[in-house]
Amino acid sequence: MKTFVILFSILTFTAMSQSSSIYDYSFKSIDGENISLEQFKGKKILFVNVASKCGFTGQYEQLQDLHEQFGDKAVLIGFPCDQFGRQEPGSEKEIKAFCQKNYGVEFLMASKIDVKGGEQHPIYNWLTHSELNKVADSKVAWNFTKYLVDENGKFISQYGSRVNPLSEEITNQLK
């Protein structure tokens, strides 16, 4: 039993301490391209888990406005996720078409991922664990939860689904 506990602790510590820099992570774009976060050094990054059939889906419009206003200073990345009420059931192709047709989305979109649980994407593991981001533990409670990282890769804050992307709470951080 002691061997198992020690081994589990070592494996957990190793997994949690893999990287303390957000720039060590990458993801697949909605088009299947590998995207390294390292290319965004010098810009703030706003991570948002998105869904097409959610009460907050209208935030796509504000997210696009935010992208247009602050695109020179910040990168906005939408991460489609189907973990909350099965509100993102479509394929990447369907999600992309929906976002472009209904909201004119031009900001960077990722392929569909899990933002919590056993299959949590490593970027969201970093965003939600203080052992990695060095600031705060959090949970993604619903679609359109937002995470902001500064231009040096430091975790700034988490904003809940009800926080409008164009709120002063967020825009003041991007100025």
N, C-alpha and C positions, 0 to 999 in steps of 0.2 A: 504494500500500500504506500509506504513512504517513497519508494522508487517511482511509482506512478505520479504522486503529487509533485515530486521534484522535477520529473520529466515534463509534466504538464506545465509547471511554472516556468521552466526554461523555454519550452516551446511558445508559451504565451508571451513571455518577455521578448523573445526573439521576433515573433510576429509583430508585436506592438512597437518594437524599436527599430524596425526595418529602415525607416527613414523619418527624419524630422523636417525634411524640406519638401514642400508641395511641388517643387520643381523636379523632383525625382520621379514623378508620376506621369502617366500618359493615359489616353483613352482612344477609342475608335469614334470617328465622326459618324454622323448619320449616313454618310456616303461610304463608310468603310475605311476611311483613311486613318492611319495612326497619327495622333496629335500628341506631342510632348508639351507639357506645361512649361518646360524650360524656355520655350520660345516667347513666353509672355513676361519674362523678367522685365522689370521697369514699368509694368502696367498693373493696375489693380485688376483682380479677377472676381467676378460675381458668378457663383455657381447656383443654379436653380433647378430643382427637380420639377419637371413639367408633366402635364397630362391634358389630353384633348377633350375629355368629357367630364370636366370638373367644374364646380361652381366658381372656381378661381381662374378658369381658362381665359377669361377676358383679360387677364394680366399680360397675356402675350402682347397685346397692343402697347401697354406701358413699357414692357421689356424692350420692344422694338424702338419706342421713343427714347428710352434710356440709352440704348445702343447708338442711336443716331446722335444724341446729345453728347455722350461721353466716350465714344468709340476711339478717340485719340488718346484717352487716358486710361481706359478700362476695357477689359474683355469680358463679354457676357457669354456664358456657356449654359445652354439648356440641356438637361439630362432627362429624357423621357423615362418614366417609371410607371409600372403597372401594379405597384404594391398597395395602393390606397384605393379601395373600392373598385378595383379593376377598371380604372378610368382612363387607361392608356392601352387599349387592346390591339391597336393597329401595328402593322409592320413599319419598319423605318421609312419605306417608300410612302406609305399612307400618311404617316406622321408628318413627313416633310411636305407633302402636297397639301395637307390640311393647314399647316402653319403658314405656308406661303400664300395659299388662296384666301384664307380668312383674315390673316393678320400681317401679311407682307413681311414675314420674318426673314431677316438677312443675317441675324447674329448666328454665331457658331452653335450648332446642335450636335449632340453626341448620339451614339446608338443607344438603344434602350438598355438600362441597367437596373440593378437593385441598389437602393440607398440605405437599406437596413437589413439585419438578419445575417444568416450564414453565408449568403452569396453577395454580401455588401461589396460594392466596388471599392478598390483601394483608395481612391480619392475621397470617397465619403467616409471611409475608415479614418483617414487623416483628419477630415473636417470635424468628425464627431468625437474624437478621443484626445484628451489633453496630453496624454503620454506622447502623442505625435505632434499635435499642433502647438503644444506648450502654453495654451491659454485656457481652454474650456472644454468640458465634456458637454455633449448635447445629443438630442435625438431628433431625427426627422419625423415630425408628427403627422404631416400631411403633404399633399402636393403644393408646389409653389413656395416651399421653404427656401430661403435664400441664405447663402454664406458668402461673406466678403473677405478677401485676402488682399493685403496691401501690395504695393509695387516691389517690395523686398521679400514677398512670400510669407509675411507674418499674418496670422489669423487676426481679423479685426472683430467680426461679430456674426451672429446668426440672427436672421429676421424671419418671423413666422409668416404663415400663408396670408394672414390678414394685412400685413404691411405692404402697402402699395409700392411697386418698384420706383415710382416717381416721388415718394415721400421724402421730406427733408431729412429724415433719419438716414436714408440711403444716399440721396444726392449730395448732402453736405460732406459725406465721406469721399465722394468721387471728385469733388472740386479741387 
